[in-house]
Amino acid sequence: MDQILIDNISDFKHPGKIVGMFFLNLHLKNMKKIILVQFVALVLLASCTSHNKTTGKTLNHAWLDSIIKTSDSTYSKPYKRTDFVTAVYYINKKDSAICQLMKDSADSIRQIIISKKNVRTFFAQYFPNGNLQADLPLDEFGQFHGTGTFYYESGNIQSSGNYTHGFKNGTWTVYDEKGKVTATDSYDSNGNLVPPKQP
C-alpha cells in the first residue's frame, strides 16, 4: 500500500487527520526501504561468510564400528610414511569388502578406504582431531568424481572444485582460513593445470 487515500470529503474538515495520514504514509514508505536495505545486507552478509563456516563433518565412529563388527577377519601392518604408521584391514568375505584404516603415530584414524570387489566405494581423509580433511565422492569405478572439497583442520573450506573420473576438471577455488578467495585455478579434462592467459 503506497498511499492512504482520503475516504470522504469530511476528512478535509480535520487538517490534523490529513497531516497524520501524510506522516503515516511517509512512515510506511520509509519502513519498506528500511526492510529492503536490511534484507539486502543480510543476503550479502550470508554470502560473504558462507565459506567461513565449519563443516561439522567428523569421523562417525558408530558407522565405522558397524563396519568393523561385520568383518570376518582383520590384520594390520606397519606403514613407512610420516603421516601413516599403521594400516589396519577389516575383511568381510561375504560382501567381498575390505575396510582399510590408516592410523598415525598417536593411533588416530587419518584415512579410510572401503573397497568392494576391488573397487573403492568410500574414501575419506581426517585430521588428527577427527575433522574431515577431504570429501571426495567416487564414481562406479572408484575414481574421484563430482564436487571435491578439501578443508583446513578448523573445518573451514580450503579448496573446492570438480573431479571427472579421477582428474581435477574446470575451475577450482582456493580459500584462506577465514573464507576469503585467494586463487582460482583451471584444469583441463586431463587434469592438467591450465596456465593463466597472458594479456
VMD Tcl script that draws the C-alpha trace (Angstrom):
set ca {
  {0.00 0.00 0.00}
  {1.89 3.07 -1.27}
  {-0.75 5.66 -0.39}
  {-3.50 6.14 2.10}
  {-6.48 7.70 0.37}
  {-8.91 10.09 1.97}
  {-12.16 8.18 2.39}
  {-14.60 11.03 2.20}
  {-14.82 14.79 1.96}
  {-15.40 15.15 5.68}
  {-11.70 14.32 6.21}
  {-10.84 17.79 4.83}
  {-12.58 19.33 7.83}
  {-9.94 17.83 10.14}
  {-6.50 19.03 8.99}
  {-4.84 17.10 11.84}
  {-6.20 13.88 10.39}
  {-4.76 14.73 6.96}
  {-1.36 15.58 8.45}
  {-1.42 12.32 10.47}
  {-2.24 10.32 7.33}
  {0.62 12.10 5.49}
  {3.14 11.09 8.16}
  {1.74 7.55 8.32}
  {2.14 7.28 4.54}
  {5.71 8.64 4.79}
  {6.46 6.22 7.63}
  {5.21 3.22 5.61}
  {7.38 4.17 2.62}
  {10.44 4.53 4.85}
  {9.72 1.20 6.56}
  {9.67 -0.53 3.16}
  {13.05 0.97 2.34}
  {14.48 0.00 5.73}
  {13.24 -3.57 5.37}
  {14.65 -3.80 1.84}
  {18.06 -2.47 2.98}
  {18.11 -4.92 5.91}
  {17.22 -7.82 3.63}
  {19.98 -6.93 1.13}
  {22.51 -6.53 3.96}
  {21.55 -9.93 5.37}
  {21.92 -11.63 1.97}
  {25.31 -10.00 1.41}
  {26.50 -10.95 4.86}
  {25.42 -14.55 4.37}
  {27.18 -14.80 1.01}
  {30.40 -13.28 2.36}
  {30.62 -15.72 5.24}
  {29.33 -18.85 3.53}
  {32.82 -20.30 3.05}
  {33.93 -19.43 6.56}
  {31.63 -21.88 8.28}
  {32.96 -25.10 9.69}
  {31.74 -28.28 8.09}
  {30.75 -30.13 11.20}
  {31.93 -33.27 9.38}
  {33.87 -35.55 11.69}
  {34.68 -39.21 11.83}
  {31.47 -41.15 12.51}
  {32.65 -43.79 14.98}
  {29.27 -45.54 15.21}
  {29.21 -46.08 11.44}
  {32.82 -47.29 11.45}
  {32.19 -49.64 14.39}
  {29.27 -51.21 12.49}
  {31.60 -51.96 9.56}
  {34.28 -53.40 11.85}
  {31.73 -55.63 13.65}
  {30.61 -57.21 10.36}
  {34.15 -58.15 9.33}
  {35.21 -61.80 9.24}
  {38.90 -61.17 9.83}
  {41.41 -58.43 10.44}
  {45.11 -57.80 10.20}
  {47.46 -54.86 10.49}
  {50.84 -53.99 9.11}
  {53.33 -51.19 9.63}
  {53.43 -48.41 7.07}
  {56.57 -46.49 6.28}
  {55.21 -42.97 5.89}
  {55.34 -39.99 8.19}
  {51.57 -39.40 8.20}
  {50.55 -43.08 8.37}
  {52.41 -45.58 10.54}
  {49.88 -48.42 10.65}
  {47.39 -49.88 8.20}
  {44.56 -51.95 9.69}
  {42.41 -54.06 7.37}
  {38.92 -55.37 8.15}
  {37.72 -58.00 5.70}
  {34.13 -59.04 5.06}
  {34.30 -62.14 2.82}
  {30.52 -62.37 2.44}
  {30.34 -58.90 0.81}
  {33.82 -59.09 -0.78}
  {34.59 -55.86 1.07}
  {37.74 -54.51 2.68}
  {37.88 -51.56 5.05}
  {41.37 -50.06 5.28}
  {42.12 -47.72 8.19}
  {45.32 -45.70 8.06}
  {46.49 -44.57 11.52}
  {49.13 -42.09 12.63}
  {51.66 -42.49 15.45}
  {49.04 -41.35 18.01}
  {46.70 -44.14 16.76}
  {44.29 -41.58 15.27}
  {42.46 -42.65 12.12}
  {43.72 -40.44 9.29}
  {42.24 -42.18 6.25}
  {39.50 -44.69 5.48}
  {39.21 -46.58 2.22}
  {36.42 -49.09 1.70}
  {36.58 -51.34 -1.36}
  {34.07 -53.83 -2.63}
  {35.19 -56.34 -5.27}
  {38.43 -54.34 -5.70}
  {36.62 -51.05 -6.42}
  {36.77 -48.18 -3.92}
  {33.29 -47.35 -2.66}
  {34.30 -44.90 0.07}
  {37.29 -42.63 0.64}
  {37.89 -40.03 3.35}
  {40.87 -38.34 4.98}
  {40.81 -36.92 8.51}
  {42.90 -34.59 10.61}
  {44.24 -35.86 13.98}
  {41.32 -34.07 15.73}
  {38.81 -36.17 13.72}
  {37.66 -33.36 11.41}
  {37.27 -34.22 7.74}
  {40.30 -33.26 5.64}
  {38.95 -34.22 2.21}
  {35.45 -35.01 0.99}
  {35.89 -36.75 -2.35}
  {32.93 -38.57 -3.94}
  {33.61 -41.62 -6.10}
  {32.20 -42.91 -9.37}
  {31.26 -46.53 -10.09}
  {34.92 -47.30 -10.90}
  {36.23 -45.97 -7.58}
  {37.69 -42.80 -9.08}
  {37.13 -39.31 -7.65}
  {34.11 -37.87 -9.43}
  {31.91 -34.88 -8.59}
  {32.47 -31.93 -6.30}
  {35.57 -32.44 -4.20}
  {36.25 -30.33 -1.12}
  {39.38 -30.02 0.98}
  {39.27 -28.50 4.48}
  {41.53 -26.81 6.98}
  {41.87 -28.53 10.35}
  {39.43 -25.96 11.77}
  {36.74 -27.25 9.38}
  {36.79 -24.22 7.08}
  {36.96 -24.91 3.34}
  {40.47 -24.83 1.87}
  {39.59 -25.56 -1.78}
  {36.70 -26.85 -3.82}
  {36.10 -27.92 -7.41}
  {35.10 -30.82 -9.63}
  {36.67 -34.15 -10.42}
  {35.82 -36.02 -13.59}
  {36.65 -39.72 -13.40}
  {39.76 -39.21 -11.28}
  {41.00 -35.89 -12.69}
  {40.55 -32.33 -11.47}
  {38.48 -30.54 -14.07}
  {37.25 -26.99 -14.59}
  {37.62 -24.23 -12.01}
  {38.92 -24.88 -8.51}
  {38.59 -22.16 -5.90}
  {41.14 -21.79 -3.10}
  {40.30 -20.04 0.21}
  {42.29 -18.75 3.16}
  {41.42 -19.81 6.74}
  {38.84 -17.02 7.04}
  {36.97 -17.98 3.85}
  {38.38 -15.30 1.53}
  {39.09 -16.44 -2.04}
  {42.85 -16.43 -2.60}
  {43.07 -18.11 -6.01}
  {41.13 -19.77 -8.77}
  {42.81 -22.49 -10.80}
  {41.56 -24.01 -14.04}
  {42.15 -27.61 -15.10}
  {41.64 -29.22 -18.50}
  {39.80 -32.54 -18.98}
  {43.07 -34.46 -18.44}
  {43.61 -32.90 -15.01}
  {46.39 -30.58 -16.16}
  {46.60 -27.10 -14.66}
  {45.80 -24.54 -17.34}
  {48.27 -21.63 -17.19}
  {46.68 -18.20 -16.80}
  {46.25 -16.31 -20.06}
  {48.75 -13.53 -20.61}
  {47.40 -10.19 -21.89}
}
mol new
graphics top color blue
foreach p $ca { graphics top sphere $p radius 0.5 }
foreach p [lrange $ca 0 end-1] q [lrange $ca 1 end] { graphics top cylinder $p $q radius 0.2 }
display resetview
